[in-house]
Amino acid sequence: MTSLNIPLYSWDNGAFIMIAVFALVIIGIIGAVFFMMNSKHKKND
């Protein structure tokens, strides 16, 4: 239990790339939600 040599989070394995991809996915989801909200408001008018 004391010797955990598995790097679950290491900057050498391109973690910053994974963070950038995750951020782009989140931004895309938020953008899609705002787009759907705006389209619903336009349909009501």
The first five atom37 places (N, CA, C, CB, O) and aatype in JSON, in Angstrom:
{
  "aatype": [12, 16, 15, 10, 2, 9, 14, 10, 18, 15, 17, 3, 2, 7, 0, 13, 9, 12, 9, 0, 19, 13, 0, 10, 19, 9, 9, 7, 9, 9, 7, 0, 19, 13, 13, 12, 12, 2, 15, 11, 8, 11, 11, 2, 3],
  "atom_mask": [
    [1, 1, 1, 1, 1],
    [1, 1, 1, 1, 1],
    [1, 1, 1, 1, 1],
    [1, 1, 1, 1, 1],
    [1, 1, 1, 1, 1],
    [1, 1, 1, 1, 1],
    [1, 1, 1, 1, 1],
    [1, 1, 1, 1, 1],
    [1, 1, 1, 1, 1],
    [1, 1, 1, 1, 1],
    [1, 1, 1, 1, 1],
    [1, 1, 1, 1, 1],
    [1, 1, 1, 1, 1],
    [1, 1, 1, 0, 1],
    [1, 1, 1, 1, 1],
    [1, 1, 1, 1, 1],
    [1, 1, 1, 1, 1],
    [1, 1, 1, 1, 1],
    [1, 1, 1, 1, 1],
    [1, 1, 1, 1, 1],
    [1, 1, 1, 1, 1],
    [1, 1, 1, 1, 1],
    [1, 1, 1, 1, 1],
    [1, 1, 1, 1, 1],
    [1, 1, 1, 1, 1],
    [1, 1, 1, 1, 1],
    [1, 1, 1, 1, 1],
    [1, 1, 1, 0, 1],
    [1, 1, 1, 1, 1],
    [1, 1, 1, 1, 1],
    [1, 1, 1, 0, 1],
    [1, 1, 1, 1, 1],
    [1, 1, 1, 1, 1],
    [1, 1, 1, 1, 1],
    [1, 1, 1, 1, 1],
    [1, 1, 1, 1, 1],
    [1, 1, 1, 1, 1],
    [1, 1, 1, 1, 1],
    [1, 1, 1, 1, 1],
    [1, 1, 1, 1, 1],
    [1, 1, 1, 1, 1],
    [1, 1, 1, 1, 1],
    [1, 1, 1, 1, 1],
    [1, 1, 1, 1, 1],
    [1, 1, 1, 1, 1]
  ],
  "atom_positions": [
    [[0.82, -1.21, 0.0], [0.0, 0.0, 0.0], [0.86, 1.26, 0.0], [-0.93, 0.01, 1.21], [0.46, 2.29, -0.55]],
    [[2.04, 1.17, 0.61], [2.84, 2.39, 0.75], [3.6, 2.7, -0.53], [3.83, 2.24, 1.91], [3.97, 3.86, -0.75]],
    [[3.84, 1.71, -1.39], [4.62, 1.95, -2.61], [3.71, 1.98, -3.83], [5.71, 0.87, -2.78], [3.52, 0.97, -4.51]],
    [[3.14, 3.17, -4.09], [2.3, 3.35, -5.28], [3.14, 4.04, -6.33], [1.0, 4.17, -4.96], [3.32, 5.25, -6.3]],
    [[3.66, 3.27, -7.27], [4.53, 3.81, -8.31], [3.79, 4.12, -9.61], [5.66, 2.85, -8.59], [4.42, 4.41, -10.63]],
    [[2.46, 4.05, -9.58], [1.68, 4.31, -10.79], [1.4, 5.81, -10.88], [0.34, 3.49, -10.79], [0.7, 6.36, -10.02]],
    [[1.93, 6.48, -11.9], [1.68, 7.92, -12.04], [0.29, 8.18, -12.59], [2.73, 8.57, -12.94], [0.09, 8.13, -13.81]],
    [[-0.67, 8.46, -11.71], [-2.03, 8.72, -12.16], [-2.13, 10.12, -12.76], [-3.02, 8.57, -11.0], [-2.99, 10.37, -13.6]],
    [[-1.27, 11.02, -12.33], [-1.31, 12.41, -12.81], [0.12, 12.91, -12.92], [-2.15, 13.32, -11.88], [0.72, 13.34, -11.94]],
    [[0.64, 12.85, -14.13], [2.03, 13.27, -14.35], [2.1, 14.23, -15.52], [2.94, 12.05, -14.6], [1.48, 13.99, -16.56]],
    [[2.85, 15.33, -15.36], [2.97, 16.32, -16.42], [3.82, 15.8, -17.58], [3.57, 17.61, -15.87], [3.78, 16.37, -18.67]],
    [[4.58, 14.71, -17.35], [5.42, 14.17, -18.41], [4.61, 13.38, -19.44], [6.51, 13.28, -17.81], [5.08, 13.12, -20.55]],
    [[3.4, 12.99, -19.08], [2.59, 12.16, -19.98], [1.63, 13.01, -20.82], [1.8, 11.13, -19.19], [0.66, 12.47, -21.35]],
    [[1.89, 14.3, -20.95], [1.03, 15.15, -21.76], [-0.26, 15.5, -21.06], [0.0, 0.0, 0.0], [-1.31, 15.58, -21.7]],
    [[-0.22, 15.7, -19.74], [-1.43, 16.02, -19.0], [-1.97, 17.38, -19.43], [-1.16, 16.0, -17.48], [-3.18, 17.6, -19.4]],
    [[-1.08, 18.28, -19.83], [-1.57, 19.61, -20.25], [-2.35, 19.5, -21.54], [-0.39, 20.59, -20.43], [-3.26, 20.3, -21.79]],
    [[-2.02, 18.52, -22.38], [-2.8, 18.31, -23.6], [-4.2, 17.79, -23.25], [-2.08, 17.31, -24.56], [-5.19, 18.21, -23.83]],
    [[-4.26, 16.87, -22.29], [-5.55, 16.33, -21.88], [-6.4, 17.43, -21.24], [-5.36, 15.16, -20.91], [-7.61, 17.47, -21.44]],
    [[-5.77, 18.32, -20.46], [-6.5, 19.42, -19.85], [-7.03, 20.35, -20.93], [-5.6, 20.2, -18.86], [-8.16, 20.83, -20.83]],
    [[-6.23, 20.61, -21.96], [-6.68, 21.49, -23.05], [-7.85, 20.85, -23.8], [-5.51, 21.78, -24.03], [-8.81, 21.53, -24.13]],
    [[-7.78, 19.55, -24.07], [-8.88, 18.85, -24.76], [-10.13, 18.89, -23.9], [-8.49, 17.39, -25.08], [-11.23, 19.13, -24.4]],
    [[-9.98, 18.64, -22.6], [-11.12, 18.67, -21.7], [-11.75, 20.06, -21.66], [-10.7, 18.23, -20.29], [-12.97, 20.19, -21.65]],
    [[-10.9, 21.1, -21.63], [-11.41, 22.48, -21.62], [-12.16, 22.78, -22.92], [-10.24, 23.5, -21.44], [-13.21, 23.42, -22.89]],
    [[-11.64, 22.31, -24.06], [-12.33, 22.54, -25.33], [-13.68, 21.82, -25.35], [-11.46, 22.06, -26.51], [-14.66, 22.35, -25.88]],
    [[-13.74, 20.63, -24.78], [-15.01, 19.89, -24.73], [-16.01, 20.64, -23.87], [-14.79, 18.46, -24.18], [-17.17, 20.78, -24.25]],
    [[-15.58, 21.14, -22.7], [-16.48, 21.88, -21.82], [-16.98, 23.14, -22.52], [-15.77, 22.24, -20.51], [-18.16, 23.46, -22.45]],
    [[-16.06, 23.86, -23.2], [-16.46, 25.08, -23.91], [-17.45, 24.74, -25.02], [-15.22, 25.79, -24.5], [-18.41, 25.48, -25.25]],
    [[-17.23, 23.62, -25.7], [-18.15, 23.21, -26.75], [-19.53, 22.88, -26.19], [0.0, 0.0, 0.0], [-20.54, 23.24, -26.8]],
    [[-19.59, 22.2, -25.05], [-20.87, 21.86, -24.44], [-21.6, 23.13, -24.01], [-20.68, 20.92, -23.24], [-22.8, 23.26, -24.24]],
    [[-20.88, 24.06, -23.37], [-21.5, 25.31, -22.94], [-21.99, 26.1, -24.15], [-20.49, 26.15, -22.11], [-23.07, 26.69, -24.11]],
    [[-21.19, 26.12, -25.22], [-21.61, 26.82, -26.43], [-22.86, 26.19, -27.03], [0.0, 0.0, 0.0], [-23.75, 26.91, -27.49]],
    [[-22.94, 24.87, -27.02], [-24.12, 24.19, -27.56], [-25.35, 24.5, -26.72], [-23.89, 22.67, -27.61], [-26.44, 24.7, -27.26]],
    [[-25.19, 24.55, -25.4], [-26.31, 24.86, -24.51], [-26.81, 26.29, -24.77], [-25.91, 24.7, -23.03], [-28.01, 26.52, -24.87]],
    [[-25.88, 27.24, -24.89], [-26.29, 28.62, -25.17], [-26.95, 28.72, -26.53], [-25.08, 29.56, -25.1], [-27.92, 29.47, -26.69]],
    [[-26.45, 27.99, -27.52], [-27.04, 28.01, -28.85], [-28.46, 27.46, -28.82], [-26.18, 27.19, -29.84], [-29.36, 28.0, -29.47]],
    [[-28.67, 26.38, -28.06], [-30.01, 25.8, -27.95], [-30.95, 26.75, -27.22], [-29.96, 24.45, -27.22], [-32.11, 26.88, -27.59]],
    [[-30.45, 27.43, -26.16], [-31.27, 28.39, -25.44], [-31.67, 29.54, -26.35], [-30.52, 28.92, -24.2], [-32.82, 29.97, -26.33]],
    [[-30.73, 30.04, -27.14], [-31.03, 31.15, -28.03], [-32.02, 30.73, -29.11], [-29.75, 31.7, -28.66], [-32.9, 31.51, -29.48]],
    [[-31.89, 29.53, -29.62], [-32.8, 29.08, -30.67], [-34.22, 28.89, -30.1], [-32.29, 27.77, -31.3], [-35.2, 29.14, -30.8]],
    [[-34.33, 28.46, -28.84], [-35.65, 28.31, -28.23], [-36.31, 29.68, -28.04], [-35.54, 27.58, -26.87], [-37.51, 29.83, -28.26]],
    [[-35.52, 30.67, -27.64], [-36.08, 32.01, -27.47], [-36.54, 32.58, -28.8], [-35.05, 32.95, -26.83], [-37.56, 33.28, -28.86]],
    [[-35.82, 32.3, -29.87], [-36.2, 32.8, -31.19], [-37.47, 32.1, -31.68], [-35.05, 32.59, -32.2], [-38.28, 32.71, -32.38]],
    [[-37.66, 30.83, -31.32], [-38.87, 30.12, -31.74], [-40.09, 30.69, -31.0], [-38.73, 28.6, -31.46], [-41.18, 30.74, -31.56]],
    [[-39.92, 31.11, -29.76], [-41.04, 31.66, -29.01], [-41.48, 33.01, -29.56], [-40.67, 31.8, -27.53], [-42.64, 33.39, -29.43]],
    [[-40.56, 33.75, -30.16], [-40.92, 35.07, -30.71], [-41.56, 34.93, -32.05], [-39.71, 35.97, -30.82], [-41.93, 35.93, -32.67]]
  ]
}
